[in-house]
Amino acid sequence: MIRTARPLYADEDLGRDLDNAVYALDASTIDLRLSVFPWALFRSTESAVKLQTLLDLQGNIPTFIHISDGKLHDVNVLDLLIPEPGAFYIMDRGYVDFERLFTLHRTGRFFRTIALSGVKSVRDYPQPLRRIRYHDVQTSKTFNFLTNNFAIPAQTVADLYRYRWQVELFFKWIKQHLRIKSFFGTSENAVKSQIWIAIPVYILVAIIKKRLDSKSDFYTILQILSLTLFENILLALLVTRMESGGDTAYSHNRLNLFDNSPRTVVVNPENPVNPVLLKYCDERSDER
């Protein structure tokens, strides 16, 4: 599904003159109760799982996800990534490990991260690094960035940091709307399965939005899908009706699992009903 979704958003404009792919790497911790989830020990008094995600900022599509207990340090995920030469990777200071960053540099990847310095950095990263100091007038905060790219303007480096916020919005969205803050099971397999189920749902909504050229946001499309599971209507028509403010679907085609009373089946000439189904409905009505 990721391979299907990413090309759909390949033409998304980030507002910067960059031909390279741009990714944001970050982690989000999901708190759990220690007494219920002892296998996910995080601290001495609490449990947690950590969701490490690499987000393609063209369409905000996750391309890499790693689920672990809360104790795994963020920087260890750099060892699991498959290098993509020429791509930009935006990270915060939690991923600063100069030996690992030098490995990324040798594969031809560009990175941007919070700046740190010291003797160890010179030993583990023997090549020059570019340090950019940026002052945000709106928040009166000053940021120091490190990057191994010397070609792009300093303002572009600062703007890339702003785009990193999209991965935070991704975590917030799936936690709120796909319900991965509370779990149906308590085992490690149950928790990870629920998270892995949520991710394809998010990607599926992204694919639907792009293929139908929908103006609705992800949440609206998710609501349409969740409220019309039993509608016998094309998805494209359903989304169009919702966006235009019309009636949601054909009421005679809506399935009611709890209504056992006989009903009249209305046949639409443009959407004929299976004759076998009609015969079955007639027989059920005669029995009553």
DOTORFI-421019 format. One record per atom (N, C-alpha, C): residue in one letter; x, y, z; atom name; residue number from 1. Coordinates in steps of 0.05 Angstrom, whole numbers. Layout:
<semis>
a_X_Y_Z_CA_NUM
...
</semis>
This chain:
<semis>
m_16_-24_0_N_1
m_0_0_0_CA_1
m_17_25_0_C_1
i_40_24_14_N_2
i_58_47_14_CA_2
i_68_52_-14_C_2
r_75_31_-29_N_3
r_84_34_-56_CA_3
r_62_45_-74_C_3
t_38_41_-68_N_4
t_15_52_-83_CA_4
t_11_81_-76_C_4
a_13_88_-51_N_5
a_6_115_-42_CA_5
a_28_136_-49_C_5
r_53_128_-47_N_6
r_74_148_-50_CA_6
r_75_161_-78_C_6
p_72_145_-100_N_7
p_72_158_-127_CA_7
p_48_178_-130_C_7
l_26_173_-116_N_8
l_3_191_-119_CA_8
l_9_219_-109_C_8
y_28_221_-90_N_9
y_35_246_-78_CA_9
y_63_256_-87_C_9
a_73_244_-108_N_10
a_101_251_-116_CA_10
a_103_280_-126_C_10
d_80_291_-135_N_11
d_81_318_-146_CA_11
d_74_339_-125_C_11
e_70_331_-100_N_12
e_64_350_-79_CA_12
e_87_370_-75_C_12
d_80_396_-74_N_13
d_100_417_-72_CA_13
d_105_424_-43_C_13
l_130_423_-34_N_14
l_136_430_-6_CA_14
l_142_460_-4_C_14
g_140_474_-26_N_15
g_145_503_-24_CA_15
g_175_510_-27_C_15
r_192_491_-32_N_16
r_220_496_-35_CA_16
r_230_483_-61_C_16
d_250_494_-73_N_17
d_260_485_-99_CA_17
d_279_461_-93_C_17
l_267_438_-87_N_18
l_283_414_-81_CA_18
l_272_391_-98_C_18
d_290_378_-112_N_19
d_283_354_-127_CA_19
d_287_329_-111_C_19
n_298_331_-88_N_20
n_304_307_-71_CA_20
n_280_300_-54_C_20
a_278_275_-47_N_21
a_258_266_-28_CA_21
a_265_278_0_C_21
v_244_285_15_N_22
v_248_296_42_CA_22
v_233_279_62_C_22
y_247_270_82_N_23
y_235_253_103_CA_23
y_239_266_130_C_23
a_220_260_148_N_24
a_222_268_176_CA_24
a_222_243_193_C_24
l_242_241_210_N_25
l_246_217_227_CA_25
l_240_225_256_C_25
d_222_211_269_N_26
d_216_218_297_CA_26
d_203_194_310_C_26
a_199_196_336_N_27
a_187_174_352_CA_27
a_165_185_369_C_27
s_146_168_375_N_28
s_124_175_393_CA_28
s_120_152_413_C_28
t_117_159_438_N_29
t_114_139_460_CA_29
t_84_136_467_C_29
i_75_112_469_N_30
i_47_106_477_CA_30
i_49_94_505_C_30
d_39_109_524_N_31
d_40_101_552_CA_31
d_21_78_558_C_31
l_31_59_575_N_32
l_15_35_582_CA_32
l_17_31_613_C_32
r_-1_17_624_N_33
r_0_10_652_CA_33
r_19_-13_657_C_33
l_36_-9_676_N_34
l_56_-30_682_CA_34
l_44_-56_691_C_34
s_22_-54_707_N_35
s_9_-78_718_CA_35
s_-5_-94_696_C_35
v_-12_-82_674_N_36
v_-27_-95_652_CA_36
v_-8_-103_630_C_36
f_13_-87_625_N_37
f_32_-92_603_CA_37
f_60_-94_614_C_37
p_66_-114_630_N_38
p_93_-117_642_CA_38
p_115_-122_622_C_38
w_108_-133_599_N_39
w_128_-139_578_CA_39
w_140_-114_565_C_39
a_126_-91_568_N_40
a_135_-66_555_CA_40
a_147_-47_575_C_40
l_163_-57_593_N_41
l_175_-41_615_CA_41
l_190_-17_603_C_41
f_183_7_613_N_42
f_195_32_604_CA_42
f_212_44_626_C_42
r_199_51_648_N_43
r_213_60_672_CA_43
r_205_41_695_C_43
s_215_47_718_N_44
s_210_29_741_CA_44
s_180_27_749_C_44
t_165_48_741_N_45
t_137_49_749_CA_45
t_117_50_726_C_45
e_127_48_702_N_46
e_108_49_679_CA_46
e_118_33_655_C_46
s_100_27_638_N_47
s_106_13_613_CA_47
s_99_31_589_C_47
a_110_25_566_N_48
a_105_40_542_CA_48
a_115_25_518_C_48
v_103_32_495_N_49
v_114_23_469_CA_49
v_122_48_454_C_49
k_142_45_437_N_50
k_152_68_422_CA_50
k_148_63_392_C_50
l_137_83_378_N_51
l_131_81_350_CA_51
l_151_98_335_C_51
q_171_86_322_N_52
q_191_101_307_CA_52
q_181_102_278_C_52
t_180_126_267_N_53
t_168_130_240_CA_53
t_185_148_223_C_53
l_189_140_198_N_54
l_201_156_177_CA_54
l_179_165_158_C_54
l_173_191_158_N_55
l_151_201_143_CA_55
l_160_216_118_C_55
d_149_207_95_N_56
d_154_221_70_CA_56
d_137_246_70_C_56
l_149_270_70_N_57
l_135_295_73_CA_57
l_119_302_48_C_57
q_123_288_26_N_58
q_105_292_3_CA_58
q_81_274_6_C_58
g_61_284_19_N_59
g_37_269_24_CA_59
g_35_258_52_C_59
n_57_261_68_N_60
n_57_251_96_CA_60
n_51_221_97_C_60
i_65_206_80_N_61
i_62_177_79_CA_61
i_84_164_95_C_61
p_78_147_115_N_62
p_99_133_129_CA_62
p_113_112_111_C_62
t_139_113_110_N_63
t_154_94_94_CA_63
t_170_74_110_C_63
f_173_79_136_N_64
f_187_61_154_CA_64
f_174_64_181_C_64
i_168_41_194_N_65
i_156_41_220_CA_65
i_169_18_236_C_65
h_177_25_260_N_66
h_189_5_278_CA_66
h_176_7_306_C_66
i_164_-15_315_N_67
i_150_-14_341_CA_67
i_168_-29_361_C_67
s_174_-17_384_N_68
s_191_-29_404_CA_68
s_180_-21_432_C_68
d_193_-32_452_N_69
d_186_-22_479_CA_69
d_197_6_483_C_69
g_189_19_504_N_70
g_196_47_508_CA_70
g_226_51_514_C_70
k_241_30_521_N_71
k_268_33_529_CA_71
k_288_37_506_C_71
l_279_29_482_N_72
l_297_31_459_CA_72
l_303_61_453_C_72
h_329_68_452_N_73
h_336_96_447_CA_73
h_332_102_417_C_73
d_324_127_412_N_74
d_317_135_385_CA_74
d_340_130_365_C_74
v_364_135_374_N_75
v_387_135_356_CA_75
v_392_107_344_C_75
n_383_86_358_N_76
n_388_59_348_CA_76
n_372_53_323_C_76
v_352_68_317_N_77
v_336_64_293_CA_77
v_351_71_268_C_77
l_372_88_271_N_78
l_388_95_247_CA_78
l_402_70_236_C_78
d_406_50_252_N_79
d_418_25_242_CA_79
d_399_8_226_C_79
l_373_14_228_N_80
l_353_-2_214_CA_80
l_344_10_187_C_80
l_350_35_183_N_81
l_342_49_159_CA_81
l_357_40_134_C_81
i_343_38_112_N_82
i_356_32_87_CA_82
i_363_58_73_C_82
p_388_64_67_N_83
p_396_90_56_CA_83
p_384_95_29_C_83
e_376_120_25_N_84
e_366_129_-1_CA_84
e_384_153_-9_C_84
p_403_148_-27_N_85
p_421_170_-35_CA_85
p_407_195_-45_C_85
g_417_218_-35_N_86
g_406_243_-44_CA_86
g_383_253_-29_C_86
a_371_237_-11_N_87
a_347_245_4_CA_87
a_355_262_28_C_87
f_337_279_36_N_88
f_340_295_60_CA_88
f_326_282_84_C_88
y_340_280_106_N_89
y_328_268_131_CA_89
y_329_289_153_C_89
i_305_295_163_N_90
i_303_315_184_CA_90
i_299_301_211_C_90
m_317_307_230_N_91
m_316_294_256_CA_91
m_321_314_278_C_91
d_313_307_302_N_92
d_319_324_325_CA_92
d_344_314_339_C_92
r_350_326_362_N_93
r_375_319_375_CA_93
r_375_291_387_C_93
g_352_278_388_N_94
g_351_250_398_CA_94
g_365_231_380_C_94
y_371_239_355_N_95
y_384_221_335_CA_95
y_413_229_330_C_95
v_423_246_347_N_96
v_451_255_343_CA_96
v_470_234_353_C_96
d_483_221_335_N_97
d_505_202_340_CA_97
d_524_205_316_C_97
f_546_218_320_N_98
f_563_227_298_CA_98
f_574_203_282_C_98
e_579_181_295_N_99
e_589_158_280_CA_99
e_567_148_261_C_99
r_542_147_270_N_100
r_520_138_253_CA_100
r_514_159_232_C_100
l_516_184_239_N_101
l_511_205_219_CA_101
l_532_204_197_C_101
f_557_198_204_N_102
f_578_196_184_CA_102
f_573_172_165_C_102
t_561_151_176_N_103
t_553_129_159_CA_103
t_532_138_139_C_103
l_513_154_147_N_104
l_493_165_129_CA_104
l_506_182_108_C_104
h_525_198_117_N_105
h_539_216_98_CA_105
h_553_201_76_C_105
r_565_179_83_N_106
r_580_163_63_CA_106
r_561_149_43_C_106
t_536_145_50_N_107
t_517_133_32_CA_107
t_505_154_13_C_107
g_512_180_17_N_108
g_502_201_-1_CA_108
g_476_213_8_C_108
r_469_209_34_N_109
r_444_221_44_CA_109
r_451_248_58_C_109
f_432_267_56_N_110
f_434_292_70_CA_110
f_418_291_95_C_110
f_428_303_116_N_111
f_412_304_141_CA_111
f_412_332_152_C_111
r_393_337_169_N_112
r_391_362_184_CA_112
r_382_355_212_C_112
t_398_365_231_N_113
t_392_358_259_CA_113
t_400_381_277_C_113
i_393_379_302_N_114
i_400_399_322_CA_114
i_431_398_326_C_114
a_443_421_329_N_115
a_472_422_330_CA_115
a_483_415_358_C_115
l_504_399_359_N_116
l_520_394_383_CA_116
l_549_394_374_C_116
s_567_397_393_N_117
s_595_397_386_CA_117
s_612_385_409_C_117
g_638_380_403_N_118
g_655_369_423_CA_118
g_677_352_410_C_118
v_695_342_426_N_119
v_718_327_416_CA_119
v_709_301_403_C_119
k_688_288_415_N_120
k_678_263_404_CA_120
k_667_267_376_C_120
s_654_290_371_N_121
s_642_295_345_CA_121
s_664_297_323_C_121
v_687_308_330_N_122
v_709_310_311_CA_122
v_720_283_305_C_122
r_722_266_325_N_123
r_734_239_321_CA_123
r_715_221_305_C_123
d_689_222_311_N_124
d_670_204_298_CA_124
d_660_214_271_C_124
y_663_241_267_N_125
y_654_252_241_CA_125
y_677_269_230_C_125
p_696_257_216_N_126
p_720_271_207_CA_126
p_716_291_185_C_126
q_693_292_172_N_127
q_688_310_150_CA_127
q_675_336_160_C_127
p_677_358_145_N_128
p_665_384_153_CA_128
p_635_381_155_C_128
l_624_397_173_N_129
l_595_399_176_CA_129
l_587_429_174_C_129
r_563_434_165_N_130
r_554_461_163_CA_130
r_535_467_186_C_130
r_541_489_200_N_131
r_525_497_223_CA_131
r_510_522_216_C_131
i_484_522_220_N_132
i_467_545_213_CA_132
i_453_554_239_C_132
r_454_580_244_N_133
r_441_592_267_CA_133
r_417_608_257_C_133
y_394_601_267_N_134
y_369_614_257_CA_134
y_353_625_280_C_134
h_345_650_277_N_135
h_328_663_298_CA_135
h_300_667_288_C_135
d_281_656_302_N_136
d_253_658_295_CA_136
d_241_683_308_C_136
v_234_702_292_N_137
v_224_728_302_CA_137
v_197_724_316_C_137
q_180_706_306_N_138
q_153_702_317_CA_138
q_154_691_345_C_138
t_172_672_350_N_139
t_174_658_376_CA_139
t_197_668_393_C_139
s_214_685_381_N_140
s_238_695_395_CA_140
s_257_673_404_C_140
k_257_651_389_N_141
k_274_628_395_CA_141
k_297_627_374_C_141
t_320_618_383_N_142
t_343_614_366_CA_142
t_349_585_364_C_142
f_353_575_339_N_143
f_359_547_334_CA_143
f_386_544_320_C_143
n_400_523_327_N_144
n_425_516_314_CA_144
n_421_489_300_C_144
f_427_489_274_N_145
f_423_465_257_CA_145
f_450_455_247_C_145
l_452_429_244_N_146
l_475_417_231_CA_146
l_466_403_206_C_146
t_481_405_185_N_147
t_474_391_160_CA_147
t_500_385_145_C_147
n_499_364_129_N_148
n_522_358_112_CA_148
n_518_368_84_C_148
n_498_384_79_N_149
n_492_395_53_CA_149
n_502_424_53_C_149
f_520_431_35_N_150
f_531_458_33_CA_150
f_520_474_10_C_150
a_501_462_-5_N_151
a_492_474_-30_CA_151
a_466_490_-26_C_151
i_447_480_-10_N_152
i_422_494_-7_CA_152
i_424_518_10_C_152
p_406_538_6_N_153
p_407_563_23_CA_153
p_402_557_52_C_153
a_412_574_69_N_154
a_407_571_98_CA_154
a_378_572_105_C_154
q_363_589_91_N_155
q_334_592_97_CA_155
q_320_566_90_C_155
t_328_552_70_N_156
t_316_526_63_CA_156
t_321_506_85_C_156
v_344_506_97_N_157
v_350_488_119_CA_157
v_331_494_143_C_157
a_327_519_149_N_158
a_309_526_170_CA_158
a_280_519_164_C_158
d_272_522_139_N_159
d_245_515_131_CA_159
d_241_485_133_C_159
l_261_469_126_N_160
l_258_440_129_CA_160
l_252_432_157_C_160
y_263_446_176_N_161
y_257_441_204_CA_161
y_227_445_210_C_161
r_215_465_198_N_162
r_187_470_202_CA_162
r_170_446_191_C_162
y_179_435_169_N_163
y_164_412_157_CA_163
y_165_388_176_C_163
r_185_386_193_N_164
r_186_364_212_CA_164
r_162_361_229_C_164
w_147_384_233_N_165
w_123_383_250_CA_165
w_102_365_239_C_165
q_103_358_213_N_166
q_83_341_201_CA_166
q_84_313_213_C_166
v_107_303_222_N_167
v_108_277_234_CA_167
v_94_278_261_C_167
e_96_300_275_N_168
e_81_303_301_CA_168
e_51_302_296_C_168
l_42_315_275_N_169
l_14_315_268_CA_169
l_5_287_260_C_169
f_22_272_247_N_170
f_16_244_240_CA_170
f_11_227_265_C_170
f_29_230_285_N_171
f_26_215_310_CA_171
f_0_223_324_C_171
k_-6_248_324_N_172
k_-30_258_338_CA_172
k_-55_247_324_C_172
w_-55_246_297_N_173
w_-78_238_282_CA_173
w_-84_209_286_C_173
i_-64_191_284_N_174
i_-70_163_287_CA_174
i_-77_156_316_C_174
k_-67_170_335_N_175
k_-74_165_363_CA_175
k_-103_172_369_C_175
q_-111_195_358_N_176
q_-138_205_364_CA_176
q_-159_190_347_C_176
h_-154_186_322_N_177
h_-175_177_304_CA_177
h_-174_147_298_C_177
l_-151_134_303_N_178
l_-149_105_298_CA_178
l_-146_89_324_C_178
r_-149_103_346_N_179
r_-152_91_372_CA_179
r_-130_71_379_C_179
i_-106_81_380_N_180
i_-83_64_388_CA_180
i_-72_74_415_C_180
k_-89_88_430_N_181
k_-81_95_457_CA_181
k_-92_75_477_C_181
s_-113_61_470_N_182
s_-125_40_486_CA_182
s_-126_15_469_C_182
f_-122_-8_481_N_183
f_-119_-33_466_CA_183
f_-139_-54_475_C_183
f_-146_-71_455_N_184
f_-165_-93_461_CA_184
f_-152_-116_474_C_184
g_-126_-119_471_N_185
g_-111_-141_484_CA_185
g_-88_-130_499_C_185
t_-76_-147_516_N_186
t_-54_-139_533_CA_186
t_-27_-151_525_C_186
s_-27_-171_508_N_187
s_-2_-184_500_CA_187
s_13_-166_480_C_187
e_39_-172_477_N_188
e_55_-157_458_CA_188
e_44_-160_430_C_188
n_36_-184_422_N_189
n_25_-189_396_CA_189
n_-1_-173_391_C_189
a_-18_-171_412_N_190
a_-43_-157_410_CA_190
a_-39_-127_406_C_190
v_-20_-115_421_N_191
v_-14_-87_419_CA_191
v_-2_-80_392_C_191
k_17_-96_383_N_192
k_30_-90_358_CA_192
k_11_-94_334_C_192
s_-6_-115_337_N_193
s_-25_-120_315_CA_193
s_-44_-97_312_C_193
q_-54_-85_334_N_194
q_-72_-63_332_CA_194
q_-59_-38_320_C_194
i_-34_-34_326_N_195
i_-20_-12_313_CA_195
i_-15_-17_284_C_195
w_-8_-42_277_N_196
w_-3_-48_249_CA_196
w_-29_-47_232_C_196
i_-52_-52_245_N_197
i_-77_-49_231_CA_197
i_-84_-20_226_C_197
a_-76_-3_245_N_198
a_-83_26_242_CA_198
a_-67_39_219_C_198
i_-42_31_216_N_199
i_-26_43_195_CA_199
i_-37_40_167_C_199
p_-45_15_159_N_200
p_-57_12_132_CA_200
p_-83_28_129_C_200
v_-98_31_150_N_201
v_-123_47_148_CA_201
v_-116_76_141_C_201
y_-95_87_154_N_202
y_-86_114_147_CA_202
y_-78_116_118_C_202
i_-62_96_109_N_203
i_-52_97_82_CA_203
i_-75_94_62_C_203
l_-94_77_69_N_204
l_-117_72_51_CA_204
l_-133_98_48_C_204
v_-137_113_70_N_205
v_-151_139_68_CA_205
v_-136_158_50_C_205
a_-109_158_52_N_206
a_-92_175_35_CA_206
a_-96_168_6_C_206
i_-97_142_0_N_207
i_-100_133_-28_CA_207
i_-128_142_-38_C_207
i_-149_138_-22_N_208
i_-176_146_-31_CA_208
i_-177_176_-36_C_208
k_-166_191_-19_N_209
k_-167_220_-22_CA_209
k_-154_229_-49_C_209
k_-132_217_-56_N_210
k_-118_225_-80_CA_210
k_-131_215_-105_C_210
r_-139_189_-104_N_211
r_-151_177_-128_CA_211
r_-178_189_-135_C_211
l_-193_197_-115_N_212
l_-219_210_-119_CA_212
l_-217_240_-122_C_212
d_-193_250_-119_N_213
d_-188_279_-121_CA_213
d_-207_294_-101_C_213
s_-209_283_-77_N_214
s_-228_293_-57_CA_214
s_-216_318_-44_C_214
k_-234_337_-38_N_215
k_-225_361_-24_CA_215
k_-228_358_6_C_215
s_-240_336_15_N_216
s_-243_331_43_CA_216
s_-216_323_56_C_216
d_-214_328_82_N_217
d_-190_321_96_CA_217
d_-191_291_103_C_217
f_-169_281_114_N_218
f_-168_252_121_CA_218
f_-189_244_141_C_218
y_-194_261_160_N_219
y_-214_254_181_CA_219
y_-242_251_169_C_219
t_-249_269_151_N_220
t_-276_268_139_CA_220
t_-279_243_123_C_220
i_-259_235_108_N_221
i_-260_211_92_CA_221
i_-262_187_110_C_221
l_-248_187_132_N_222
l_-249_165_151_CA_222
l_-277_162_163_C_222
q_-290_185_169_N_223
q_-317_185_180_CA_223
q_-337_174_159_C_223
i_-333_182_134_N_224
i_-351_172_113_CA_224
i_-349_142_111_C_224
l_-325_131_112_N_225
l_-321_102_111_CA_225
l_-333_88_135_C_225
s_-329_99_158_N_226
s_-338_85_183_CA_226
s_-369_86_186_C_226
l_-382_107_175_N_227
l_-411_109_178_CA_227
l_-426_96_155_C_227
t_-413_87_135_N_228
t_-428_77_111_CA_228
t_-417_49_104_C_228
l_-409_33_123_N_229
l_-399_7_117_CA_229
l_-419_-11_103_C_229
f_-445_-7_109_N_230
f_-466_-24_98_CA_230
f_-480_-11_74_C_230
e_-468_9_63_N_231
e_-481_23_40_CA_231
e_-474_8_14_C_231
n_-494_2_-2_N_232
n_-489_-11_-28_CA_232
n_-487_11_-49_C_232
i_-465_24_-49_N_233
i_-461_47_-67_CA_233
i_-431_50_-73_C_233
l_-425_60_-97_N_234
l_-397_64_-104_CA_234
l_-384_85_-85_C_234
l_-359_80_-78_N_235
l_-345_97_-60_CA_235
l_-342_125_-71_C_235
a_-336_127_-97_N_236
a_-333_153_-109_CA_236
a_-359_170_-108_C_236
l_-382_156_-113_N_237
l_-407_170_-111_CA_237
l_-414_178_-83_C_237
l_-407_161_-64_N_238
l_-412_166_-36_CA_238
l_-397_190_-26_C_238
v_-372_192_-33_N_239
v_-355_215_-24_CA_239
v_-366_240_-37_C_239
t_-373_238_-63_N_240
t_-384_262_-77_CA_240
t_-409_272_-65_C_240
r_-427_253_-57_N_241
r_-453_261_-45_CA_241
r_-448_274_-17_C_241
m_-429_263_-2_N_242
m_-423_275_24_CA_242
m_-412_303_21_C_242
e_-394_307_2_N_243
e_-381_333_-1_CA_243
e_-401_354_-12_C_243
s_-420_345_-28_N_244
s_-440_363_-40_CA_244
s_-463_369_-21_C_244
g_-464_354_2_N_245
g_-485_359_21_CA_245
g_-511_345_15_C_245
g_-511_326_-4_N_246
g_-535_312_-11_CA_246
g_-540_289_8_C_246
d_-562_274_3_N_247
d_-568_251_21_CA_247
d_-546_231_17_C_247
t_-541_216_38_N_248
t_-517_199_39_CA_248
t_-517_175_21_C_248
a_-540_163_17_N_249
a_-540_139_0_CA_249
a_-569_131_-5_C_249
y_-573_110_-20_N_250
y_-600_100_-25_CA_250
y_-609_84_0_C_250
s_-631_93_12_N_251
s_-639_81_37_CA_251
s_-649_52_33_C_251
h_-660_46_9_N_252
h_-669_19_5_CA_252
h_-647_-1_2_C_252
n_-622_9_-2_N_253
n_-600_-10_-4_CA_253
n_-584_-12_21_C_253
r_-593_1_42_N_254
r_-578_0_68_CA_254
r_-586_-26_82_C_254
l_-566_-40_92_N_255
l_-570_-65_106_CA_255
l_-575_-60_135_C_255
n_-595_-73_146_N_256
n_-600_-71_175_CA_256
n_-599_-99_187_C_256
l_-578_-103_202_N_257
l_-573_-130_213_CA_257
l_-593_-139_234_C_257
f_-608_-119_245_N_258
f_-625_-125_268_CA_258
f_-655_-123_261_C_258
d_-661_-119_235_N_259
d_-689_-116_226_CA_259
d_-697_-142_213_C_259
n_-715_-158_226_N_260
n_-724_-184_215_CA_260
n_-751_-182_201_C_260
s_-763_-158_201_N_261
s_-789_-155_188_CA_261
s_-786_-156_158_C_261
p_-807_-165_143_N_262
p_-805_-166_114_CA_262
p_-804_-138_102_C_262
r_-789_-135_82_N_263
r_-786_-109_69_CA_263
r_-791_-111_39_C_263
t_-798_-89_27_N_264
t_-801_-88_-2_CA_264
t_-774_-81_-15_C_264
v_-766_-97_-33_N_265
v_-740_-92_-47_CA_265
v_-745_-75_-71_C_265
v_-733_-51_-71_N_266
v_-737_-33_-94_CA_266
v_-714_-37_-114_C_266
v_-721_-42_-138_N_267
v_-702_-48_-159_CA_267
v_-696_-23_-174_C_267
n_-671_-16_-176_N_268
n_-662_6_-192_CA_268
n_-654_-4_-219_C_268
p_-666_5_-241_N_269
p_-660_-6_-268_CA_269
p_-630_-3_-275_C_269
e_-617_17_-264_N_270
e_-589_21_-270_CA_270
e_-571_4_-252_C_270
n_-583_-8_-231_N_271
n_-568_-25_-213_CA_271
n_-585_-49_-206_C_271
p_-590_-68_-225_N_272
p_-609_-90_-220_CA_272
p_-600_-108_-197_C_272
v_-620_-118_-183_N_273
v_-615_-136_-161_CA_273
v_-613_-165_-171_C_273
n_-597_-180_-158_N_274
n_-593_-208_-165_CA_274
n_-620_-223_-163_C_274
p_-629_-236_-184_N_275
p_-655_-251_-183_CA_275
p_-656_-272_-161_C_275
v_-634_-284_-155_N_276
v_-633_-304_-134_CA_276
v_-640_-291_-107_C_276
l_-629_-267_-103_N_277
l_-634_-252_-78_CA_277
l_-664_-245_-76_C_277
l_-676_-237_-99_N_278
l_-704_-229_-99_CA_278
l_-721_-254_-92_C_278
k_-715_-277_-104_N_279
k_-730_-301_-98_CA_279
k_-728_-308_-68_C_279
y_-704_-305_-57_N_280
y_-700_-311_-29_CA_280
y_-717_-293_-11_C_280
c_-717_-267_-18_N_281
c_-733_-248_-3_CA_281
c_-763_-255_-4_C_281
d_-773_-263_-28_N_282
d_-801_-270_-31_CA_282
d_-808_-295_-14_C_282
e_-790_-315_-14_N_283
e_-795_-339_2_CA_283
e_-796_-333_31_C_283
r_-778_-315_40_N_284
r_-778_-308_69_CA_284
r_-804_-293_76_C_284
s_-814_-277_57_N_285
s_-838_-262_63_CA_285
s_-862_-281_65_C_285
d_-863_-302_47_N_286
d_-885_-321_47_CA_286
d_-885_-337_73_C_286
e_-861_-343_84_N_287
e_-860_-358_109_CA_287
e_-873_-343_132_C_287
r_-871_-316_131_N_288
r_-883_-300_152_CA_288
r_-913_-297_148_C_288
</semis>
